[in-house]
Amino acid sequence: MPAQRPTLPDGIAAQHGHIAAQIRVLRLAVDDQAGDVRLRSLLADLFEDVRSHFAYEEAAMEIGGYPRLKAHRSEHAAFMHRLETLREESLMSDTELMPVLAALLETWFRNHEGSWDKEAAEFLRIAG
């Protein structure tokens, strides 16, 4: 019986840790040239959790009255669109896009945590 996939935890910081771990696992699988089935599964889980994280984060910002919520939502939507496009291309073609996708996820995550989320977290902390 396969191991059950851990669910996305509550709390933005806990979710960030969970997503960072998923990105590391994906990077290792790409580096080890894991098969298509494994990569598709890892990507599906990761994308589902990123979508859920964005929804959770946006709800917290809405409740907290974050003034840049609309722009933050727009950034989330644009990023998910880019990810979906690259994921489809990397899984449907014989190119070497999977390492590009893994690198994009790593870079995005560092930027996501260090810019938009840092500003929003500070606002929500001060707002109480």
C-alpha positions, 0 to 999 in steps of 0.5 A: 500500500503506497504511503499517504501523501501529507496534507497541507498544514494550517498556517502560512509558515507551516505551508511554506515549509511543506511546499519547500519540502515538496520542491526539494523532493521534485528537484531530487527526482528531476536530478535522479531522472525519475520516470514520468509517472513519478514526476507527474505525481509530484507535480500534481501534488505540488500544484494542488498544494500551491493552489490551496496555499494561495487560497488560504493566504488570500483568505487570511489577507482578506480577513486581516484587511490587507490593502494590496490583496487584489495585486497579490491575487493577481500575482498568484493567478499569473504565476499559476498560469505560467506554472501550468503552461510550463508543466504541460509543455514539460510533460508533453514534450521530449525537451529538457524542460523539467529541470527548468520547471524545478528551477523556476519553482525554487526561484519563485518560492524564494521570491514569494516568501521574501517579498510579497509574503514578507510584506503581507505577513508584516502587515498582518502581524501589526494589524493583529 
